[in-house]
């Protein structure tokens, strides 16, 4: 499926009264999910332990 087809499909799934902002948010969300999946497939991930270490700095 092409990017254009994915965009059309996402927009078609929105409710009839969706705003432009809601459509943009949905497309941004889908783009970020796709980017994350591509990174995972490429092995560009970090371990659970590293996530815990990074988060511990924020959660203090």
C-alpha positions in Angstrom: 0.0 0.0 0.0 1.4 3.4 -1.0 1.7 6.3 1.5 -1.1 8.1 -0.4 -3.4 5.1 0.0 -2.6 4.8 3.7 -3.5 8.5 4.1 -6.7 8.2 2.2 -7.7 5.1 4.3 -6.9 6.9 7.6 -9.0 9.9 6.5 -11.9 7.8 5.4 -12.0 6.1 8.8 -12.4 9.5 10.6 -15.9 10.4 11.7 -17.9 12.7 9.3 -17.6 15.6 11.8 -13.8 15.3 12.3 -11.9 18.5 12.3 -8.8 19.2 10.2 -6.8 19.2 13.5 -8.1 15.8 14.3 -7.1 14.5 10.9 -3.7 15.9 11.3 -3.3 14.4 14.7 -4.3 11.0 13.4 -1.9 11.2 10.5 1.0 12.3 12.7 0.2 9.4 15.1 0.2 6.9 12.3 3.5 8.3 10.9 5.2 8.0 14.3 3.9 4.4 14.7 5.2 3.5 11.2 8.6 5.1 12.0 8.8 3.1 15.3 8.0 -0.1 13.5 10.6 0.6 10.9 13.2 1.3 13.6 12.3 -1.9 15.4 12.7 -3.9 12.2 16.1 -2.3 11.6 17.2 -3.2 15.1 17.3 0.4 16.2 15.9 -0.4 19.7 17.1 -0.1 23.3 16.8 -2.7 26.0 14.1 -2.7 28.7 16.9 -2.1 31.2 18.1 1.0 29.4 14.6 2.4 29.3 14.2 1.9 33.0 17.6 3.7 33.6 16.5 6.6 31.4 13.1 6.9 33.0 14.5 6.7 36.5 16.1 10.1 35.9 12.8 11.6 35.0 10.8 10.0 37.8 12.8 11.3 40.7 
